Amino acid sequence: MEKNLLEVKDISKKFKEGAALKNISFRADNGKIIGFVGHNGSGKTVLFKCICGFYEVTEGEILINGKKVGIGEEMPRNIAFTIEEPAFLGNYSGRKNLEFLYGLNHKRNPEHIRSIMGKVSLDFDSKKKVSKYSLGMKQRLAIAQVLMEEQPIIILDEPMNGLDRQGIQDIRELILTEKKKGKIILLASHNSGDIDYLCDEVYQLENGTFLLEGEAK
């Protein structure tokens, strides 16, 4: 994999109700898992949306391989993400959802979808509608959607929600496999076990500001 670099340089994001992010800076390159911790409303999701180009930062800049991210710029195409609850089509199966989403940017490849669904322990041949999925199954489907794109940067916002103990361990190992491929992975989790097990660096957010930063292990 070619060298990839994500740089967040002294960014702030302000809304009418106030500042959501204040003077945030970090960088990540290939094979790094960066963890973000903080209570709901601390700024984690806003930060991820800025990196994906959904929000334009008020101050500072975000660069992916030297190219600026933001409204008015070309949306970054090298990020795969799950942020908040994915908007799947409830009346279709998990397979049909993934095939539709994959087909937006790629040629049809059912064997690739079969392989990805197998990695998250979902049945490729099942006709069960996503509206009938449990929270854990929806979470597995969201992770499958991220993995199937095979992008060099992965953003995971609370990826373990709704998973049982075995499911958590399975997804942890999948994340580590992606790290070994040289991916840049940004991970937000309320579970300190996920952070301790997976992350090379950890940043704590409170009221849009980093409180702690450094190596996790």
C-alpha positions as CSV (number, residue, x, y, z in Angstrom):
1,M,0.0,0.0,0.0
2,E,1.2,3.5,-0.9
3,K,2.0,5.9,1.9
4,N,-1.0,7.7,3.3
5,L,-1.1,10.6,5.7
6,L,-4.0,12.3,7.5
7,E,-3.2,15.7,9.1
8,V,-5.7,17.7,11.3
9,K,-4.2,21.1,11.9
10,D,-5.5,23.3,14.6
11,I,-9.1,23.0,13.5
12,S,-12.1,24.6,15.2
13,K,-15.8,24.1,14.2
14,K,-18.4,26.6,15.4
15,F,-22.2,26.3,15.0
16,K,-24.8,29.0,15.9
17,E,-25.1,27.5,19.4
18,G,-21.4,27.6,20.1
19,A,-18.1,25.9,19.4
20,A,-18.1,22.1,18.8
21,L,-14.4,21.7,18.3
22,K,-11.6,24.0,19.5
23,N,-8.0,23.9,18.3
24,I,-7.8,20.2,17.5
25,S,-4.6,18.8,16.0
26,F,-3.2,15.3,15.3
27,R,-1.8,13.3,12.5
28,A,-1.9,9.6,11.5
29,D,-0.2,7.5,8.9
30,N,-0.3,3.9,7.7
31,G,-0.8,1.1,10.2
32,K,-2.0,3.3,13.1
33,I,-5.2,3.1,15.1
34,I,-6.1,6.4,16.8
35,G,-8.6,6.2,19.6
36,F,-11.0,9.0,20.6
37,V,-12.8,8.9,24.0
38,G,-15.3,11.3,25.6
39,H,-18.9,11.5,26.6
40,N,-21.8,12.1,24.2
41,G,-21.6,15.6,22.9
42,S,-17.8,15.9,23.5
43,G,-17.1,16.5,19.8
44,K,-16.1,13.0,18.5
45,T,-18.8,12.7,15.8
46,V,-18.4,16.3,14.7
47,L,-14.6,15.7,14.3
48,F,-15.3,12.6,12.2
49,K,-17.8,14.5,10.0
50,C,-15.3,17.2,9.4
51,I,-12.6,14.7,8.3
52,C,-15.2,13.1,5.9
53,G,-15.9,16.5,4.4
54,F,-19.5,16.7,5.6
55,Y,-18.8,19.8,7.7
56,E,-16.4,22.6,6.8
57,V,-14.1,23.7,9.6
58,T,-14.3,27.2,10.9
59,E,-10.6,27.5,11.4
60,G,-7.5,25.4,10.6
61,E,-7.4,22.7,7.9
62,I,-7.6,18.9,7.3
63,L,-5.3,17.4,4.8
64,I,-5.3,13.8,3.3
65,N,-2.1,13.2,1.5
66,G,-1.6,16.9,1.2
67,K,-5.1,17.6,-0.3
68,K,-7.4,19.8,1.7
69,V,-10.8,18.4,2.9
70,G,-13.9,20.6,3.2
71,I,-17.0,22.0,1.7
72,G,-16.2,23.3,-1.8
73,E,-13.3,20.8,-2.1
74,E,-13.7,17.4,-3.8
75,M,-15.1,15.0,-1.2
76,P,-12.4,12.5,-0.1
77,R,-12.8,9.2,-1.9
78,N,-10.3,7.3,0.2
79,I,-12.3,7.1,3.4
80,A,-14.7,4.4,4.4
81,F,-16.8,5.1,7.5
82,T,-19.6,4.3,9.8
83,I,-20.8,7.3,11.7
84,E,-24.0,7.2,13.8
85,E,-26.7,4.8,12.6
86,P,-26.3,3.8,8.9
87,A,-29.2,4.4,6.6
88,F,-29.9,1.0,5.2
89,L,-33.0,0.1,3.2
90,G,-35.1,-1.8,5.7
91,N,-37.2,-3.7,3.2
92,Y,-34.2,-5.4,1.6
93,S,-31.8,-8.0,2.8
94,G,-28.3,-7.2,4.1
95,R,-26.9,-8.7,0.9
96,K,-29.1,-6.5,-1.3
97,N,-28.1,-3.4,0.6
98,L,-24.4,-4.1,0.3
99,E,-24.7,-5.0,-3.4
100,F,-26.6,-1.7,-4.1
101,L,-24.0,0.4,-2.2
102,Y,-21.0,-1.4,-3.7
103,G,-22.5,-0.9,-7.2
104,L,-22.5,2.9,-6.8
105,N,-18.7,2.9,-7.3
106,H,-17.7,-0.5,-8.5
107,K,-18.7,-3.3,-10.9
108,R,-20.9,-6.0,-9.5
109,N,-18.9,-8.5,-7.5
110,P,-21.1,-11.0,-5.5
111,E,-18.2,-13.1,-4.4
112,H,-16.5,-10.1,-2.8
113,I,-19.8,-9.3,-0.9
114,R,-20.1,-13.0,0.1
115,S,-16.5,-12.9,1.5
116,I,-17.1,-9.6,3.4
117,M,-20.4,-10.8,4.9
118,G,-18.7,-14.0,6.0
119,K,-16.0,-12.0,7.9
120,V,-18.7,-10.3,10.0
121,S,-20.7,-13.6,10.5
122,L,-23.7,-12.6,8.3
123,D,-25.4,-15.0,6.0
124,F,-25.0,-14.0,2.3
125,D,-27.9,-16.1,1.2
126,S,-30.3,-15.0,3.9
127,K,-33.4,-13.1,2.6
128,K,-34.1,-11.6,6.0
129,K,-35.0,-7.9,5.8
130,V,-32.7,-5.4,7.5
131,S,-35.7,-4.0,9.3
132,K,-35.9,-7.4,11.1
133,Y,-32.2,-7.3,12.1
134,S,-31.1,-7.0,15.7
135,L,-29.0,-4.0,16.7
136,G,-25.9,-6.3,16.6
137,M,-26.7,-7.6,13.1
138,K,-27.1,-4.0,11.9
139,Q,-23.8,-3.1,13.4
140,R,-22.1,-6.1,11.6
141,L,-23.7,-5.0,8.4
142,A,-22.3,-1.4,8.9
143,I,-18.8,-2.8,9.4
144,A,-19.2,-5.0,6.3
145,Q,-20.1,-1.8,4.4
146,V,-16.9,-0.2,5.6
147,L,-14.7,-3.2,4.8
148,M,-16.1,-3.9,1.4
149,E,-14.8,-0.5,0.1
150,E,-11.2,-1.4,0.8
151,Q,-10.2,2.2,1.5
152,P,-6.9,3.3,3.1
153,I,-8.6,5.3,5.8
154,I,-11.3,3.8,8.0
155,I,-13.5,5.7,10.5
156,L,-15.5,3.8,13.1
157,D,-17.8,5.6,15.5
158,E,-18.8,3.2,18.3
159,P,-18.4,0.0,16.1
160,M,-19.1,-2.4,19.0
161,N,-22.7,-1.1,19.8
162,G,-25.1,-4.0,20.2
163,L,-22.5,-6.8,19.8
164,D,-22.2,-9.7,22.3
165,R,-18.9,-10.7,23.8
166,Q,-17.9,-12.9,20.9
167,G,-19.0,-10.3,18.4
168,I,-16.8,-7.7,20.0
169,Q,-13.8,-10.0,19.9
170,D,-14.5,-10.9,16.3
171,I,-14.7,-7.2,15.2
172,R,-11.6,-6.3,17.2
173,E,-9.7,-8.9,15.3
174,L,-11.0,-7.6,12.0
175,I,-9.9,-4.1,12.9
176,L,-6.4,-5.4,13.7
177,T,-6.3,-7.2,10.4
178,E,-7.1,-4.0,8.6
179,K,-4.3,-2.3,10.6
180,K,-1.8,-5.0,9.4
181,K,-2.8,-4.1,5.9
182,G,-1.5,-0.6,6.6
183,K,-4.8,1.2,7.0
184,I,-5.3,4.4,9.0
185,I,-8.1,3.7,11.5
186,L,-9.9,6.3,13.6
187,L,-12.0,4.7,16.4
188,A,-14.4,6.2,18.9
189,S,-15.6,3.9,21.7
190,H,-17.1,4.2,25.1
191,N,-15.5,0.9,25.9
192,S,-12.1,1.3,27.5
193,G,-11.4,-2.3,26.7
194,D,-11.7,-1.6,23.0
195,I,-9.4,1.4,23.3
196,D,-6.7,-0.4,25.4
197,Y,-6.8,-3.5,23.1
198,L,-6.7,-1.7,19.7
199,C,-5.3,1.8,19.8
200,D,-1.7,3.1,19.3
201,E,-2.6,6.6,20.4
202,V,-5.6,7.9,22.4
203,Y,-7.1,11.4,22.5
204,Q,-9.7,12.4,25.1
205,L,-12.3,15.0,24.1
206,E,-14.2,17.2,26.4
207,N,-16.3,20.1,25.2
208,G,-14.6,20.0,21.8
209,T,-11.1,20.1,23.2
210,F,-8.4,17.5,23.6
211,L,-7.6,16.8,27.3
212,L,-5.2,13.9,27.0
213,E,-3.1,12.6,24.2
214,G,-0.3,10.0,23.9
215,E,0.6,6.4,23.3
216,A,-1.9,3.8,24.4
217,K,0.5,1.0,24.6
